[in-house]
Amino acid sequence: MIEYLCTSDFIRSINNLTRKPKYQYNSCIKDIKDELKEKNITQIIDSAFLLYQNMELHVLKIRIKKSEQRVGKSGGYRLIAAANNKTNRIAFLQIYPKTGRFKKEDFDKDDELDKHLETLQKEIETNSIMKFNLSDVELGDFI
């Protein structure tokens, strides 16, 4: 079973997206669950865009379908995650939409990746990283 973790950066990005229902990002948590729930870690790594790899660590850009507007994966979300197939863990680093008010064209690997990986390492070392259980997590868990 995969252990899912969330950094504070990811939690901040989820809170920004879901705080106002009128922007239609409330399905974000459900959409993540729907995308990942039936997959093992190898399937997730193989189906994502690889941003960076170092030994067992794979930093991925995962396309998430946005169910509220039926725009498919191309107009959905991008979930930036670090996967370690040796420990069977995936840490969510950031999520952003490709459309709407908070849209972001692309993840700036050069500017953002190091910052997110530093946050991940620090939060693992200080045991302050949050666990994300796909079966029972709800929007209220992040707000």
Rosetta silent file (secondary structure, phi, psi, omega in degrees, C-alpha in Angstrom):
SEQUENCE: MIEYLCTSDFIRSINNLTRKPKYQYNSCIKDIKDELKEKNITQIIDSAFLLYQNMELHVLKIRIKKSEQRVGKSGGYRLIAAANNKTNRIAFLQIYPKTGRFKKEDFDKDDELDKHLETLQKEIETNSIMKFNLSDVELGDFI
SCORE:     score description
SCORE:     0.000 S_00000001
   1 L     0.000  137.808 -179.700    0.000    0.000    0.000 S_00000001
   2 L   -78.854  137.140  172.631    1.242    3.454   -0.894 S_00000001
   3 E   -98.820  120.913  179.792    1.782    5.961    1.897 S_00000001
   4 E  -100.302  136.059 -179.989    0.755    9.443    0.775 S_00000001
   5 E  -126.798  155.937  179.005    2.224   12.533    2.450 S_00000001
   6 E  -128.758  129.173  174.119    1.511   16.272    2.073 S_00000001
   7 L   -82.025  166.472  176.674    3.961   19.100    2.530 S_00000001
   8 H   -63.779  -31.250  176.429    2.907   22.459    3.923 S_00000001
   9 H   -63.011  -42.509  178.068    3.340   23.898    0.400 S_00000001
  10 H   -64.114  -45.474 -179.607    0.771   21.432   -0.930 S_00000001
  11 H   -61.183  -40.875  177.216   -1.653   22.185    1.908 S_00000001
  12 H   -62.373  -42.612 -179.689   -1.279   25.908    1.241 S_00000001
  13 H   -68.790  -36.811  175.507   -2.008   25.411   -2.473 S_00000001
  14 H   -64.209  -45.405 -179.771   -5.082   23.233   -1.719 S_00000001
  15 H   -61.126  -41.395  178.944   -6.394   25.838    0.724 S_00000001
  16 H   -63.261  -38.933 -178.464   -5.934   28.621   -1.850 S_00000001
  17 H   -72.368  -38.391 -169.012   -7.820   26.642   -4.482 S_00000001
  18 H  -100.767    0.799 -173.689  -10.719   25.457   -2.365 S_00000001
  19 L   -71.257  -25.662  179.561  -11.445   28.368   -0.068 S_00000001
  20 L  -123.811  111.500 -176.833  -14.080   29.952   -2.358 S_00000001
  21 H   -57.795  -28.234 -175.807  -16.611   27.608   -4.001 S_00000001
  22 H   -64.036  -18.388 -179.759  -17.424   30.093   -6.768 S_00000001
  23 H   -85.776   -2.937  173.762  -14.044   29.428   -8.408 S_00000001
  24 L    61.112   44.252  173.704  -15.020   25.756   -8.965 S_00000001
  25 L  -114.691   10.044 -174.958  -11.984   24.052   -7.510 S_00000001
  26 L   -65.213  -20.731 -178.994  -13.840   22.243   -4.706 S_00000001
  27 L   -83.094    3.295 -173.661  -13.555   18.850   -6.393 S_00000001
  28 H   -53.360  -49.522 -179.215   -9.760   18.996   -6.190 S_00000001
  29 H   -63.891  -46.224  178.643   -9.400   16.477   -3.324 S_00000001
  30 H   -61.209  -40.464 -178.966  -11.924   14.090   -4.871 S_00000001
  31 H   -65.851  -37.186  175.322  -10.197   14.384   -8.236 S_00000001
  32 H   -63.304  -47.543  179.155   -6.824   13.466   -6.704 S_00000001
  33 H   -57.546  -47.146 -178.175   -8.399   10.451   -5.009 S_00000001
  34 H   -62.146  -36.720 -178.612  -10.088    9.344   -8.233 S_00000001
  35 H   -71.405  -36.539 -170.609   -6.848    9.596  -10.207 S_00000001
  36 H  -102.647  -19.408 -166.497   -4.648    7.686   -7.755 S_00000001
  37 L   -61.003  -32.146 -176.856   -6.858    5.246   -5.845 S_00000001
  38 L   -98.020    2.792 -173.657   -6.606    2.222   -8.165 S_00000001
  39 L  -104.550  148.898  170.482   -2.929    2.599   -9.091 S_00000001
  40 L   -92.230  174.195 -172.942    0.225    1.192   -7.563 S_00000001
  41 H   -64.704  -35.233  178.248    3.350    3.320   -7.276 S_00000001
  42 H   -65.177  -41.278  178.261    4.897    1.972  -10.489 S_00000001
  43 H   -64.605  -38.630  178.563    1.759    2.826  -12.467 S_00000001
  44 H   -65.212  -46.911  179.548    1.736    6.347  -11.032 S_00000001
  45 H   -62.097  -44.535 -177.115    5.407    6.904  -11.885 S_00000001
  46 H   -68.027  -29.117 -176.857    5.007    5.463  -15.384 S_00000001
  47 H   -91.136   -5.678 -177.387    1.919    7.547  -16.200 S_00000001
  48 L   -99.546  166.778  174.352    3.351   10.878  -14.988 S_00000001
  49 E   -87.882  124.618 -178.001    5.779   13.333  -16.549 S_00000001
  50 E   -81.373  118.097  177.809    9.208   12.948  -14.914 S_00000001
  51 E   -90.476  -33.222 -174.300   10.624   16.306  -13.782 S_00000001
  52 E  -162.407  145.310  175.192   13.658   14.980  -11.897 S_00000001
  53 E  -141.785  136.076  178.141   15.139   11.663  -10.838 S_00000001
  54 E  -146.019  106.127 -177.030   17.853   10.867   -8.306 S_00000001
  55 L    55.718 -115.970 -177.801   18.332    7.213   -7.316 S_00000001
  56 L   -84.737  -13.952 -175.026   14.942    6.105   -5.893 S_00000001
  57 E   -85.388  126.652  176.280   13.387    9.583   -5.880 S_00000001
  58 E  -120.742  120.581  174.257   11.169   10.534   -8.831 S_00000001
  59 E   -96.761  123.191 -169.617    9.704   14.049   -8.959 S_00000001
  60 E  -119.004  151.785  167.344    6.565   13.862  -11.048 S_00000001
  61 E  -113.682  111.741 -175.794    4.024   16.096  -12.684 S_00000001
  62 E  -104.277  127.143  177.899    0.727   14.198  -12.558 S_00000001
  63 E   -83.331  126.295 -178.894   -2.189   15.336  -14.687 S_00000001
  64 E  -116.489  128.017  178.094   -5.460   15.302  -12.723 S_00000001
  65 L   -69.925  137.029  177.856   -8.832   15.514  -14.430 S_00000001
  66 L   -95.317  107.119 -172.908  -11.075   18.337  -13.144 S_00000001
  67 L   -74.872  -26.196 -176.270  -14.482   16.752  -12.647 S_00000001
  68 L   -65.163  -30.257 -176.470  -16.441   19.947  -11.891 S_00000001
  69 L  -117.031    1.255  178.770  -16.131   21.319  -15.405 S_00000001
  70 L    51.482   48.014  179.899  -15.599   18.189  -17.452 S_00000001
  71 L   -99.844   -3.379 -179.140  -12.542   19.643  -19.152 S_00000001
  72 L    77.519 -171.057 -176.581  -10.458   16.469  -18.964 S_00000001
  73 L   -72.930  -32.612 -176.117   -6.849   16.233  -17.932 S_00000001
  74 L   -65.583  -31.377  178.869   -5.539   18.956  -20.242 S_00000001
  75 L  -105.274   14.412 -176.704   -7.641   21.613  -18.492 S_00000001
  76 L   -90.987 -133.037 -177.223   -7.449   20.051  -15.051 S_00000001
  77 E  -110.723  160.821  169.128   -4.815   20.189  -12.333 S_00000001
  78 E  -120.251  121.208  178.633   -1.130   19.473  -12.179 S_00000001
  79 E  -103.572  118.926  176.424   -0.008   17.680   -9.051 S_00000001
  80 E   -93.740  124.588 -174.381    3.727   17.916   -8.354 S_00000001
  81 E  -141.473  151.860  174.763    4.790   14.921   -6.277 S_00000001
  82 E  -110.451  121.072 -177.531    7.927   13.138   -5.116 S_00000001
  83 E  -113.838  137.121  176.017    7.688    9.353   -5.346 S_00000001
  84 E  -124.534  105.604 -176.438   10.041    6.817   -3.802 S_00000001
  85 L   -75.307  -12.855  175.642    9.315    3.312   -5.055 S_00000001
  86 L   -75.534  -41.897 -179.984   11.749    1.790   -2.533 S_00000001
  87 L   -94.242   -6.690 -178.826    9.810    3.127    0.488 S_00000001
  88 L    60.820   41.635  179.479    6.451    3.080   -1.358 S_00000001
  89 E  -121.052  144.584  171.673    5.794    6.723   -0.455 S_00000001
  90 E  -129.602  126.004  178.161    4.491    9.634   -2.489 S_00000001
  91 E  -108.501  125.827  177.058    4.701   13.165   -1.120 S_00000001
  92 E   -81.396  124.621 -176.109    2.472   15.833   -2.621 S_00000001
  93 E  -101.008  -40.356 -178.480    4.499   19.029   -3.093 S_00000001
  94 E  -162.964  154.368  171.217    2.142   21.383   -4.946 S_00000001
  95 E  -137.444  142.287  177.346   -1.037   21.448   -7.003 S_00000001
  96 E  -148.403  149.790  178.642   -2.178   24.066   -9.483 S_00000001
  97 E   -86.596  154.940  175.769   -4.962   24.362  -12.066 S_00000001
  98 L   -92.859  -11.954 -179.990   -4.386   24.828  -15.795 S_00000001
  99 L  -136.037  165.872  175.083   -7.577   26.886  -16.178 S_00000001
 100 L    92.542 -171.570 -173.981   -9.609   29.390  -14.196 S_00000001
 101 L   -58.854  -39.846 -176.080   -8.769   32.241  -11.887 S_00000001
 102 L  -100.431   22.812 -175.528   -5.689   30.619  -10.325 S_00000001
 103 L   -61.025  149.537  178.325   -4.377   29.049  -13.510 S_00000001
 104 L  -134.917  130.446 -175.986   -0.686   28.548  -13.936 S_00000001
 105 L   -65.648  -45.839 -178.544    0.824   27.817  -17.321 S_00000001
 106 L  -161.616  162.184  176.365    3.563   25.506  -16.116 S_00000001
 107 L   -80.883  124.563  179.670    5.718   24.473  -13.186 S_00000001
 108 L   -85.437   93.849 -174.657    9.015   26.365  -13.222 S_00000001
 109 H   -56.177  -42.131 -176.864   11.387   23.516  -12.508 S_00000001
 110 H   -66.838  -40.150 -176.807   14.437   25.738  -12.087 S_00000001
 111 H   -86.906  -34.625 -169.361   12.847   28.141   -9.597 S_00000001
 112 H  -101.474  -29.101 -172.211   10.419   25.925   -7.694 S_00000001
 113 H   -61.445  -49.400 -179.247   11.767   22.386   -7.523 S_00000001
 114 H   -59.062  -42.308  179.993   14.622   22.978   -5.063 S_00000001
 115 H   -60.030  -45.688 -179.167   12.344   24.936   -2.729 S_00000001
 116 H   -67.905  -37.415  178.614    9.753   22.141   -2.651 S_00000001
 117 H   -69.854  -35.588  175.163   12.364   19.425   -2.134 S_00000001
 118 H   -63.898  -43.498  177.683   13.945   21.402    0.730 S_00000001
 119 H   -60.180  -45.838  179.259   10.510   21.749    2.357 S_00000001
 120 H   -58.251  -49.302 -178.693    9.913   18.007    1.949 S_00000001
 121 H   -61.526  -44.617 -179.574   13.250   17.085    3.500 S_00000001
 122 H   -62.696  -43.541 -177.430   12.803   19.494    6.410 S_00000001
 123 H   -71.864  -29.850  174.249    9.261   18.293    7.164 S_00000001
 124 H   -70.270  -44.605 -179.579   10.286   14.628    7.049 S_00000001
 125 H   -63.190  -36.477 -178.575   13.238   15.301    9.363 S_00000001
 126 L   -93.684    4.699  179.692   11.080   17.238   11.858 S_00000001
 127 L    56.159   35.381 -179.742    8.188   14.769   11.538 S_00000001
 128 L  -107.032    6.916  179.515    5.830   17.626   10.638 S_00000001
 129 L   -78.531  142.584 -176.255    4.662   16.242    7.310 S_00000001
 130 E   -92.868  140.874  175.642    0.963   15.377    7.104 S_00000001
 131 E   -85.869  146.129 -178.041   -0.332   11.969    6.001 S_00000001
 132 E  -122.224  108.035 -179.785   -2.940   11.856    3.246 S_00000001
 133 L   -95.593  112.558 -176.204   -5.255    8.842    3.389 S_00000001
 134 L   -60.066  -28.041 -175.413   -6.975    8.428    0.025 S_00000001
 135 L   -79.482  -25.414 -175.142   -9.857    6.499    1.527 S_00000001
 136 L  -135.523    6.853  179.576  -11.018    9.019    4.101 S_00000001
 137 L   -73.288  141.644  178.470   -9.449   12.450    3.542 S_00000001
 138 L  -129.480  164.708 -179.930  -11.903   15.283    3.052 S_00000001
 139 H   -53.755  -41.453 -177.698  -11.581   18.942    2.138 S_00000001
 140 H   -61.019  -19.690  178.755  -12.065   19.956    5.780 S_00000001
 141 H   -67.451  -17.788 -175.894   -8.844   18.149    6.706 S_00000001
 142 L  -106.159  -15.493 -173.846   -6.846   20.905    5.017 S_00000001
 143 L   -92.789    0.000    0.000   -8.768   24.004    6.038 S_00000001
